[in-house]
């Protein structure tokens, strides 16, 4: 609307022979402004996808840390190992889906973190697929789960920090698009 008002004022004070030039120039300027809006919108959409993936990963990691802490507190025996395998197996498909979303939306930002998650999935698959139930397998499983809790906690902190950075960036993009 603002450009239309400007054109109306200008057209009253300018010779009509120059009007086509002015109209073409105005359309060109409108096109440039709309391209900037679209590119900001595209960048905003990408950031929103990353935020969604990171929030999903944070939620899962929090749940996984609680799960692992509980498993680590159990007295390990044959029954506990079977229960551990069942719990890990139940969570593997969701963990894989979340990992794929993270790869698709934020691979560049989290290459090292994604590598850790992939290794963790492989180890958990190894634990789940095991048939043997002996004292060595029980101790290995217990040690692995205890060992990964601090690593997952660090990973959670990295995701939370990056999430805050992305939210700030998204807010600044929204402010820029309003102006």
Protein Blocks (a to p, Z undefined) as FASTA:
>chain_A
ZZmmmmmmmmmmpcfklmmmmmmmmmmmmmmmmmmmmmmmmmmmmmmmmmmmmmmmmmmm
mmmmmmmmmmmmpccdfklmmmmmmmmmmmmmmmmmmmmmmmmmmmmmmmmmmmmmmmmm
mmmmmmmmpmbdcfklmmmmmmmmmmmmmmmmmmmmmmmmmmmmmmmmmmmmmmmmmZZ
